[in-house]
Amino acid sequence: MAEKFNPALMIIDMQEDFLPPSGSLAIDQGRDIIPAVLRLLDLSKYKWKAVIATKDWHPEGHISFASANGQQPYTTKTFDNPVKGPSEKRLETLWPDHAVQGSFGAAFPEEIAIEFNKLVKEQPVPTTLVKKGYLKDREYYSCFMDVWKLHHTECEKFLRDNDITDVFLVGLAYDFCVLNSAIDAEDLGFHTFVIKDISKSVAPENKIETEKIYKQHHINVITSDSPQLKRVEAST
């Protein structure tokens, strides 16, 4: 019997604040991948069994904002575990204010919003929006859970409810939210693929280190012409 193959597309944080030219945390060439993301949303070609798009969805004064900590963006700060307190600590990067709930910067670019919202409305396959980072006292990179692995979003449940076996991730950023979402997906038992040419990095100069992390976590880094993605086209 053939191994079950139920693939899901996961579009990570394709939001205006991460896109040039005016995003507060714009990722170089981030807007260039929009046409490729739109191609993946063509269900006449790609036989996804489910589709997820994620958003950072921060309240004003979120703990990850440099402005909320009286520091400059891209500096670091050590935080206590929000539940366990100072017995557990993490060093985190502080960012410019971004993806504030309800702001233009938190929105998808119009091209993606039109296509994704159509899927949400019509549900030709199960399609959902997963928001993360809405708890003010903790950082999130993964769309599955916060950095402390305390609060879990609905992402895993949605995938399990739809009997998903394989996930294909694209979006922003390859070295932060895509990476951490992929790590959690793999750890949760999903066959995990990241489509490298439909993702962009905050720090592409750290490419070697980023690739090493993907490899350490046994994540399949592929390209849009890889046979693994061709298999989605052929699946029924």
C-alpha beads as a LAMMPS data file, in Angstrom:
LAMMPS data file: protein, C-alpha beads

236 atoms
235 bonds

1 atom types
1 bond types

-500.0 500.0 xlo xhi
-500.0 500.0 ylo yhi
-500.0 500.0 zlo zhi

Masses

1 110.0

Atoms # bond

1 1 1 0.000 0.000 0.000
2 1 1 1.301 3.433 -0.915
3 1 1 2.244 5.733 1.933
4 1 1 -0.435 8.312 2.645
5 1 1 0.361 11.733 1.168
6 1 1 -1.859 14.619 2.266
7 1 1 0.078 17.843 1.644
8 1 1 -0.703 21.274 3.064
9 1 1 0.613 24.644 1.963
10 1 1 1.756 26.994 4.738
11 1 1 2.304 30.641 3.758
12 1 1 4.260 32.301 6.549
13 1 1 3.872 35.997 7.454
14 1 1 3.498 37.555 4.007
15 1 1 2.590 40.908 5.588
16 1 1 3.182 44.495 4.512
17 1 1 5.534 45.298 7.416
18 1 1 7.904 42.616 6.137
19 1 1 7.805 43.840 2.550
20 1 1 9.766 46.586 0.807
21 1 1 9.742 49.420 0.147
22 1 1 7.925 50.735 3.216
23 1 1 7.572 47.884 5.714
24 1 1 8.949 48.668 9.166
25 1 1 10.856 45.368 9.109
26 1 1 11.138 45.024 5.328
27 1 1 12.985 41.959 4.079
28 1 1 15.085 42.534 0.993
29 1 1 13.343 41.187 -2.119
30 1 1 10.434 39.975 0.010
31 1 1 7.866 41.302 -2.442
32 1 1 9.540 39.418 -5.298
33 1 1 8.166 36.067 -4.138
34 1 1 4.497 37.132 -4.322
35 1 1 3.942 35.787 -7.883
36 1 1 5.327 32.391 -6.879
37 1 1 3.121 32.292 -3.769
38 1 1 0.109 33.067 -5.950
39 1 1 1.027 30.212 -8.292
40 1 1 1.015 27.822 -5.339
41 1 1 -2.515 28.975 -4.484
42 1 1 -3.748 27.751 -7.867
43 1 1 -5.702 24.674 -6.814
44 1 1 -6.222 23.634 -10.417
45 1 1 -2.511 22.855 -10.504
46 1 1 -1.525 22.069 -6.900
47 1 1 -3.613 19.473 -5.116
48 1 1 -3.255 20.748 -1.577
49 1 1 -5.422 19.040 1.025
50 1 1 -5.334 22.187 3.189
51 1 1 -3.979 25.729 3.101
52 1 1 -2.758 27.865 6.005
53 1 1 -1.594 31.466 5.960
54 1 1 -0.089 32.950 9.103
55 1 1 0.183 36.449 10.506
56 1 1 2.163 38.097 13.232
57 1 1 -0.616 39.830 15.178
58 1 1 0.949 41.937 17.891
59 1 1 -0.732 44.251 20.376
60 1 1 0.713 47.712 20.907
61 1 1 3.740 47.555 23.189
62 1 1 4.505 43.904 22.459
63 1 1 7.491 42.557 24.378
64 1 1 9.434 41.964 21.147
65 1 1 9.349 45.667 20.243
66 1 1 12.491 47.642 20.978
67 1 1 10.290 50.664 21.717
68 1 1 8.549 48.762 24.515
69 1 1 11.904 48.069 26.169
70 1 1 13.552 51.481 25.838
71 1 1 16.194 50.087 23.479
72 1 1 17.197 50.434 19.852
73 1 1 15.941 47.964 17.229
74 1 1 18.150 44.941 16.593
75 1 1 19.707 45.052 20.057
76 1 1 19.092 42.152 22.444
77 1 1 17.579 41.649 25.875
78 1 1 17.288 38.721 28.287
79 1 1 13.724 37.828 29.257
80 1 1 12.324 35.678 32.044
81 1 1 9.923 32.848 31.296
82 1 1 6.450 34.464 31.457
83 1 1 5.105 31.592 33.572
84 1 1 8.090 30.122 35.439
85 1 1 9.781 33.454 36.080
86 1 1 13.549 34.034 36.388
87 1 1 14.380 30.331 36.748
88 1 1 14.383 30.163 32.950
89 1 1 15.713 32.900 30.678
90 1 1 16.116 33.579 26.963
91 1 1 18.155 36.140 25.051
92 1 1 15.983 37.677 22.327
93 1 1 16.420 40.203 19.531
94 1 1 14.327 43.366 19.812
95 1 1 12.589 44.503 16.640
96 1 1 11.046 47.667 15.230
97 1 1 7.314 47.894 15.923
98 1 1 5.660 45.637 13.354
99 1 1 2.461 43.794 12.488
100 1 1 0.384 45.697 15.028
101 1 1 -3.149 44.353 15.150
102 1 1 -5.407 46.057 12.640
103 1 1 -2.648 48.132 11.062
104 1 1 -1.765 48.308 7.369
105 1 1 1.555 46.672 8.238
106 1 1 -0.241 43.593 9.554
107 1 1 -2.205 43.127 6.322
108 1 1 -1.390 40.778 3.477
109 1 1 -0.448 42.488 0.218
110 1 1 -3.563 42.931 -1.871
111 1 1 -2.705 40.267 -4.437
112 1 1 -2.370 37.569 -1.773
113 1 1 -5.312 38.850 0.273
114 1 1 -7.679 38.545 -2.697
115 1 1 -6.747 34.948 -3.485
116 1 1 -6.449 33.753 0.097
117 1 1 -9.717 35.358 1.229
118 1 1 -11.467 33.693 -1.698
119 1 1 -10.220 30.308 -0.493
120 1 1 -11.313 31.092 3.071
121 1 1 -14.798 32.024 1.866
122 1 1 -15.333 29.196 -0.599
123 1 1 -13.317 26.451 1.188
124 1 1 -12.562 24.319 -1.894
125 1 1 -10.084 22.734 0.496
126 1 1 -9.869 23.456 4.246
127 1 1 -8.260 26.897 4.503
128 1 1 -7.533 28.965 7.604
129 1 1 -5.681 31.982 8.932
130 1 1 -3.428 31.368 11.950
131 1 1 -2.459 34.405 14.029
132 1 1 0.518 34.388 16.382
133 1 1 2.197 36.813 18.730
134 1 1 -0.993 38.217 20.234
135 1 1 0.048 37.457 23.801
136 1 1 1.933 40.572 24.851
137 1 1 4.412 38.976 27.253
138 1 1 6.224 36.532 24.959
139 1 1 7.958 36.241 21.610
140 1 1 6.685 34.016 18.805
141 1 1 8.508 32.951 15.681
142 1 1 6.816 29.625 15.012
143 1 1 3.193 29.561 13.923
144 1 1 2.695 26.557 16.225
145 1 1 3.778 27.997 19.586
146 1 1 5.655 30.711 21.440
147 1 1 9.413 30.524 21.976
148 1 1 8.876 29.058 25.453
149 1 1 6.623 26.301 24.061
150 1 1 3.879 27.316 26.489
151 1 1 1.060 28.699 24.357
152 1 1 0.020 26.729 21.286
153 1 1 -1.891 28.200 18.370
154 1 1 -4.590 26.249 16.517
155 1 1 -2.121 25.333 13.760
156 1 1 -1.332 21.766 14.824
157 1 1 -4.987 20.949 15.516
158 1 1 -6.033 22.220 12.094
159 1 1 -3.443 20.035 10.384
160 1 1 -4.354 16.970 12.422
161 1 1 -8.095 17.507 11.956
162 1 1 -7.504 17.476 8.208
163 1 1 -5.273 14.388 8.277
164 1 1 -2.271 16.272 6.890
165 1 1 0.941 14.264 6.546
166 1 1 3.260 16.686 4.727
167 1 1 3.678 20.457 4.980
168 1 1 5.299 22.812 2.479
169 1 1 6.378 26.195 3.849
170 1 1 7.043 29.439 1.999
171 1 1 7.224 33.092 2.985
172 1 1 9.020 35.286 5.476
173 1 1 11.457 35.018 6.879
174 1 1 13.476 31.993 5.826
175 1 1 15.822 32.417 8.797
176 1 1 13.230 33.235 11.490
177 1 1 9.514 32.448 11.270
178 1 1 9.728 29.996 8.368
179 1 1 12.656 28.262 10.067
180 1 1 11.047 28.004 13.492
181 1 1 7.690 26.933 12.075
182 1 1 9.452 24.220 10.069
183 1 1 11.346 22.991 13.133
184 1 1 8.128 22.649 15.114
185 1 1 6.320 20.981 12.205
186 1 1 9.073 18.392 11.894
187 1 1 9.189 17.849 15.661
188 1 1 5.415 17.311 15.655
189 1 1 5.795 14.515 13.142
190 1 1 4.863 16.158 9.840
191 1 1 7.062 15.559 6.814
192 1 1 8.379 19.093 6.399
193 1 1 9.562 20.871 3.267
194 1 1 10.704 24.476 2.915
195 1 1 10.679 25.917 -0.602
196 1 1 13.830 27.989 -0.476
197 1 1 13.300 30.105 -3.599
198 1 1 9.836 31.151 -2.373
199 1 1 11.252 32.419 0.927
200 1 1 13.540 35.313 1.830
201 1 1 15.871 35.905 4.786
202 1 1 16.280 38.785 7.210
203 1 1 20.034 38.083 7.172
204 1 1 20.994 36.300 3.938
205 1 1 24.640 36.840 4.846
206 1 1 24.160 34.154 7.533
207 1 1 23.100 31.597 4.927
208 1 1 25.587 28.903 5.975
209 1 1 24.482 28.967 9.609
210 1 1 20.793 28.964 8.635
211 1 1 21.273 25.983 6.328
212 1 1 23.086 24.161 9.116
213 1 1 20.089 24.594 11.433
214 1 1 17.699 23.235 8.809
215 1 1 19.958 20.228 8.324
216 1 1 20.308 19.601 12.075
217 1 1 16.527 19.376 12.347
218 1 1 16.166 17.047 9.343
219 1 1 14.052 19.534 7.387
220 1 1 13.857 19.096 3.625
221 1 1 14.953 22.315 1.927
222 1 1 13.797 22.166 -1.685
223 1 1 13.208 24.475 -4.653
224 1 1 10.071 25.125 -6.646
225 1 1 11.194 22.730 -9.384
226 1 1 11.909 19.863 -6.976
227 1 1 10.233 16.470 -7.481
228 1 1 8.694 16.733 -4.009
229 1 1 6.595 19.688 -5.149
230 1 1 5.828 17.962 -8.475
231 1 1 4.288 15.211 -6.380
232 1 1 1.714 17.709 -5.063
233 1 1 0.675 18.437 -8.658
234 1 1 0.158 14.733 -9.283
235 1 1 -1.602 13.894 -5.998
236 1 1 -5.335 13.303 -5.898

Bonds

1 1 1 2
2 1 2 3
3 1 3 4
4 1 4 5
5 1 5 6
6 1 6 7
7 1 7 8
8 1 8 9
9 1 9 10
10 1 10 11
11 1 11 12
12 1 12 13
13 1 13 14
14 1 14 15
15 1 15 16
16 1 16 17
17 1 17 18
18 1 18 19
19 1 19 20
20 1 20 21
21 1 21 22
22 1 22 23
23 1 23 24
24 1 24 25
25 1 25 26
26 1 26 27
27 1 27 28
28 1 28 29
29 1 29 30
30 1 30 31
31 1 31 32
32 1 32 33
33 1 33 34
34 1 34 35
35 1 35 36
36 1 36 37
37 1 37 38
38 1 38 39
39 1 39 40
40 1 40 41
41 1 41 42
42 1 42 43
43 1 43 44
44 1 44 45
45 1 45 46
46 1 46 47
47 1 47 48
48 1 48 49
49 1 49 50
50 1 50 51
51 1 51 52
52 1 52 53
53 1 53 54
54 1 54 55
55 1 55 56
56 1 56 57
57 1 57 58
58 1 58 59
59 1 59 60
60 1 60 61
61 1 61 62
62 1 62 63
63 1 63 64
64 1 64 65
65 1 65 66
66 1 66 67
67 1 67 68
68 1 68 69
69 1 69 70
70 1 70 71
71 1 71 72
72 1 72 73
73 1 73 74
74 1 74 75
75 1 75 76
76 1 76 77
77 1 77 78
78 1 78 79
79 1 79 80
80 1 80 81
81 1 81 82
82 1 82 83
83 1 83 84
84 1 84 85
85 1 85 86
86 1 86 87
87 1 87 88
88 1 88 89
89 1 89 90
90 1 90 91
91 1 91 92
92 1 92 93
93 1 93 94
94 1 94 95
95 1 95 96
96 1 96 97
97 1 97 98
98 1 98 99
99 1 99 100
100 1 100 101
101 1 101 102
102 1 102 103
103 1 103 104
104 1 104 105
105 1 105 106
106 1 106 107
107 1 107 108
108 1 108 109
109 1 109 110
110 1 110 111
111 1 111 112
112 1 112 113
113 1 113 114
114 1 114 115
115 1 115 116
116 1 116 117
117 1 117 118
118 1 118 119
119 1 119 120
120 1 120 121
121 1 121 122
122 1 122 123
123 1 123 124
124 1 124 125
125 1 125 126
126 1 126 127
127 1 127 128
128 1 128 129
129 1 129 130
130 1 130 131
131 1 131 132
132 1 132 133
133 1 133 134
134 1 134 135
135 1 135 136
136 1 136 137
137 1 137 138
138 1 138 139
139 1 139 140
140 1 140 141
141 1 141 142
142 1 142 143
143 1 143 144
144 1 144 145
145 1 145 146
146 1 146 147
147 1 147 148
148 1 148 149
149 1 149 150
150 1 150 151
151 1 151 152
152 1 152 153
153 1 153 154
154 1 154 155
155 1 155 156
156 1 156 157
157 1 157 158
158 1 158 159
159 1 159 160
160 1 160 161
161 1 161 162
162 1 162 163
163 1 163 164
164 1 164 165
165 1 165 166
166 1 166 167
167 1 167 168
168 1 168 169
169 1 169 170
170 1 170 171
171 1 171 172
172 1 172 173
173 1 173 174
174 1 174 175
175 1 175 176
176 1 176 177
177 1 177 178
178 1 178 179
179 1 179 180
180 1 180 181
181 1 181 182
182 1 182 183
183 1 183 184
184 1 184 185
185 1 185 186
186 1 186 187
187 1 187 188
188 1 188 189
189 1 189 190
190 1 190 191
191 1 191 192
192 1 192 193
193 1 193 194
194 1 194 195
195 1 195 196
196 1 196 197
197 1 197 198
198 1 198 199
199 1 199 200
200 1 200 201
201 1 201 202
202 1 202 203
203 1 203 204
204 1 204 205
205 1 205 206
206 1 206 207
207 1 207 208
208 1 208 209
209 1 209 210
210 1 210 211
211 1 211 212
212 1 212 213
213 1 213 214
214 1 214 215
215 1 215 216
216 1 216 217
217 1 217 218
218 1 218 219
219 1 219 220
220 1 220 221
221 1 221 222
222 1 222 223
223 1 223 224
224 1 224 225
225 1 225 226
226 1 226 227
227 1 227 228
228 1 228 229
229 1 229 230
230 1 230 231
231 1 231 232
232 1 232 233
233 1 233 234
234 1 234 235
235 1 235 236
